């Protein structure tokens, strides 16, 4: 039994000695430490101004950060120091390369420099004043003076995006205006497509506010007309109208510029039949020829319309003056009909209707029926001949006592004027056997 115990103790001593001999010294561990790989390099501004400096931003894989080497492909355009600060010197583009000192990993970035770009400005948040306008790529820096540690930024979804300026400087991706603060939080109204603003300080009692508008309050207080809600919000968002004021038409019931208070009310507006749209159509210029010749359709060249949209109170909401039939068709449904009222005469009716609606109006003018017309037959002898060309030419030269019995037949270009172009078309018709097509 004793012999067995000695054997076990001896084996244990040998094992301990073996593990001790295989232990790796601490300085040997560092030699096998993982070195980080450079994943990307960027800069906060697309184009630097001449004389402007900005730091490169590097992204890494896991591991110990290695020593780096920074180089510029054209130091006359942009330089980079060994802290990764790029400085623009002249108009152009330079490639900045960041390499690990061991040469095993590198990344490059093209830097544009322009004298037409303004330098970005770094603002201490405590130094900003209401109404200050900031440009894209300007930088907000929280200086620890209890103002601007965060920023509420209006967005196109009718809400806010929150930026923590006390954690990182905030680089503006858009032009914006500083419109107010609430405690240490700043409010920014960016210049973005889809955002509409209304300066509350310019309002008057009775003004109606579009429910889709972001109401800029700056340092004004908003309250509901029943005084149940009082809010000191630098930007009154569209969603707040329903939440705090009501579902009706939003009006300013009172504004006091001394106490900087805006009182809003919701007004239910009943449907008013006098608000319905009315159309009034007038013919301001009849066609050049109001005769229907033979089997031909009425030529409406020269017809001009004036179309007015009014409400029941007689207020004109839209007015289109002296427009052609084709221009009217771009906005309205237009129908043309001929109603024969007596042998050889009738009425042409122009009916204009709101698209997809029944609101409309009709205007008319008299027409008559005649024998088939010969285009260019200005002397009314039933055919196009040399006499017609001579007559038109004399009329254009203002020969005394020259008249055109049917002047509209000479307007071959159909532009409402008689000129040398019509004479040329008439001569061409003579050459090609009387056809002007």
FENNORQUI-V717150 format. One record per residue. SS is DSSP state (h for helix, s for strand, l for the rest). OMEGA is omega in degrees with one decimal (none if undefined). Layout:
# FENNORQUI-V717150
[[SS & OMEGA] [SS & OMEGA]]
This chain:
# FENNORQUI-V717150
[[l & -179.5] [h & -178.6] [h & 179.7] [h & -179.5] [h & 179.4] [h & -179.1] [h & -180.0] [h & -179.5] [h & -179.3] [h & 178.9] [h & -180.0] [h & 179.3] [h & -179.7] [h & 179.4] [h & -179.4] [h & -179.5] [h & -179.1] [h & 179.8] [h & 179.0] [h & -178.0] [h & -178.1] [h & 178.9] [l & -178.5] [l & 178.4] [l & -176.9] [h & -177.5] [h & 177.9] [h & -179.8] [h & -178.4] [h & -177.8] [h & -178.7] [h & -177.9] [l & -178.8] [l & 178.4] [s & -177.9] [l & 176.3] [l & 179.7] [s & -176.3] [s & -177.5] [s & 177.6] [s & -178.0] [s & 176.9] [l & -169.3] [l & -172.8] [l & -177.3] [l & -178.7] [s & 178.0] [s & 171.7] [s & 175.3] [l & -178.1] [l & -178.6] [l & 178.5] [s & 179.1] [s & -179.4] [s & 171.0] [l & 176.4] [s & -175.5] [s & 173.6] [s & -171.4] [s & 165.7] [l & 177.8] [l & 177.2] [l & 179.4] [s & -179.1] [l & -177.6] [l & 170.7] [l & -175.3] [s & 174.6] [s & -179.6] [s & 178.4] [s & 176.7] [s & -179.6] [l & -179.6] [l & -176.5] [l & 172.4] [l & 178.9] [l & -178.9] [s & 176.4] [s & 175.4] [s & 178.9] [l & -174.2] [l & 169.4] [l & 178.3] [l & 178.2] [s & -179.8] [s & 178.6] [s & 177.1] [s & -176.5] [l & -176.8] [l & 179.3] [l & 178.2] [s & -179.8] [s & 176.9] [s & 178.0] [s & 177.7] [s & -179.2] [s & 176.4] [s & -175.9] [s & 169.7] [s & -176.8] [l & 179.7] [l & 176.1] [l & -174.3] [l & -174.7] [l & 178.2] [s & 175.8] [s & -178.1] [s & -179.3] [s & 175.8] [s & -180.0] [s & 176.0] [s & 178.5] [s & -178.5] [s & 176.5] [l & 179.7] [l & 179.6] [l & 177.3] [l & 177.4] [l & 174.4] [l & -178.6] [l & 175.4] [s & -179.3] [s & 165.4] [s & -173.1] [h & -178.1] [h & -175.7] [h & -179.3] [l & 178.2] [l & -180.0] [l & 179.6] [l & 177.9] [l & 179.2] [s & -177.0] [s & -178.0] [l & 174.7] [l & -179.5] [l & 168.6] [l & -172.7] [s & 175.3] [s & -178.9] [s & 177.2] [l & -176.1] [l & 173.9] [l & -176.7] [l & 171.4] [l & 173.9] [l & 175.8] [l & 175.2] [l & 174.2] [s & 178.1] [s & 170.8] [s & -174.3] [s & -179.1] [s & 178.3] [l & -174.8] [l & 177.9] [l & 179.5] [l & 179.9] [l & -178.0] [s & 166.0] [s & -175.5] [s & 176.7] [s & -179.9] [s & -175.6] [l & -180.0] [l & 177.7] [l & 178.6] [l & 173.5] [l & -177.6] [s & 178.3] [s & -176.1] [l & 176.8] [l & -177.1] [l & 168.8] [l & -176.9] [s & 175.8] [s & 177.0] [s & -169.8] [s & 177.1] [s & 175.9] [s & 178.9] [s & -171.6] [l & 179.4] [l & -177.2] [s & 176.7] [s & 175.1] [s & -179.6] [s & 175.8] [s & -176.6] [s & 175.9] [l & -176.4] [l & 176.4] [l & -179.2] [l & 178.3] [l & 174.6] [l & -176.6] [s & 173.2] [s & 179.5] [s & -176.9] [h & -178.2] [h & -179.0] [h & -175.7] [l & 174.6] [l & 177.8] [l & -179.5] [l & 179.0] [l & 176.4] [s & -176.1] [s & 175.0] [l & -176.1] [l & 178.6] [l & -175.9] [l & 171.6] [s & -177.5] [s & 178.9] [s & -175.4] [l & -175.6] [l & 179.9] [l & 176.6] [l & 178.0] [s & 176.7] [s & 172.2] [s & 178.3] [s & -176.1] [l & 179.2] [l & 176.3] [l & -180.0] [l & -178.3] [l & 174.5] [s & -174.7] [s & 174.1] [l & -178.0] [l & -179.6] [l & 175.8] [s & 178.1] [s & -173.4] [l & 179.0] [h & -178.7] [h & -177.2] [h & -178.5] [h & 179.0] [h & -174.4] [h & -172.3] [h & -174.0] [h & 179.9] [l & -174.5] [l & -176.9] [l & 177.0] [s & -177.1] [s & 179.5] [s & 173.8] [s & 179.5] [s & 179.4] [s & 171.8] [s & -179.3] [s & -176.7] [l & 177.7] [l & 178.6] [l & -179.4] [l & -179.1] [s & 175.0] [s & -179.6] [s & -178.4] [s & 177.0] [s & 176.0] [s & -176.2] [s & 176.0] [l & -178.6] [l & -179.7] [l & 177.8] [l & -177.7] [l & -178.3] [h & 179.6] [h & 178.2] [h & -177.7] [l & -177.4] [l & 175.5] [s & 177.7] [s & 173.9] [s & -176.3] [s & 176.4] [s & 174.8] [s & -177.1] [s & 176.3] [s & -179.1] [l & 178.2] [l & 178.3] [l & -177.3] [l & -179.7] [l & 178.1] [s & 174.1] [s & -173.6] [s & 177.3] [l & -177.9] [l & -177.3] [l & 174.7] [l & 178.9] [l & 178.5] [l & -175.4] [l & 176.6] [l & -179.9] [l & 179.5] [l & 177.5] [s & -178.9] [s & 167.4] [s & -175.4] [s & 179.9] [s & 171.7] [s & -179.7] [s & 172.4] [l & -175.2] [l & 178.6] [l & 179.1] [l & 179.6] [l & 179.5] [s & -179.5] [s & 178.2] [s & -178.9] [s & 174.7] [s & -174.1] [s & 173.4] [s & 178.8] [s & 178.7] [l & 179.0] [h & -179.8] [h & 177.8] [h & 178.0] [h & -178.3] [h & 178.5] [h & -175.6] [h & -174.9] [s & 167.7] [s & -175.8] [s & 178.5] [s & 178.7] [s & 179.1] [s & 178.1] [s & 179.7] [s & 179.5] [s & -174.5] [s & 179.5] [s & 178.4] [l & 177.5] [l & 179.9] [s & -179.7] [s & -177.5] [s & 172.0] [s & -179.0] [s & 175.9] [s & -178.7] [s & -178.8] [s & -177.5] [s & 173.7] [s & 179.8] [l & 178.0] [l & 178.4] [l & -179.4] [l & -179.7] [l & -178.3] [s & 179.0] [s & -178.1] [s & 172.7] [s & -176.1] [s & 174.4] [s & -176.5] [s & 175.8] [s & 176.4] [s & -177.0] [s & -178.9] [s & 178.8] [l & 177.4] [l & -176.8] [l & 172.3] [l & -177.5] [l & -178.0] [l & -178.3] [l & -175.1] [l & 178.6] [l & 173.4] [l & 177.1] [l & 175.4] [l & 179.0] [l & 177.5] [l & -177.7] [l & -179.3] [h & -179.1] [h & 177.8] [h & 179.2] [h & -178.9] [h & -178.9] [h & 179.1] [h & -179.4] [h & 178.3] [h & -179.0] [h & 179.1] [h & 179.1] [l & 177.2] [l & 175.1] [l & -174.2] [l & 176.9] [l & 176.2] [l & 178.6] [l & 179.5] [l & -179.1] [l & 178.7] [l & -174.3] [h & -175.5] [h & 178.6] [h & 179.8] [h & -179.4] [l & -174.3] [l & 178.2] [l & 176.0] [l & 177.6] [l & 178.3] [l & -179.7] [l & 171.7] [l & -177.3] [l & -175.8] [h & 178.3] [h & 177.0] [h & 177.8] [h & 178.2] [h & 179.0] [h & 179.2] [h & 178.4] [h & 178.6] [h & 178.5] [h & 178.0] [h & -178.1] [h & -175.8] [l & 170.9] [l & 173.8] [l & 178.5] [l & 177.0] [l & -179.6] [l & none]]
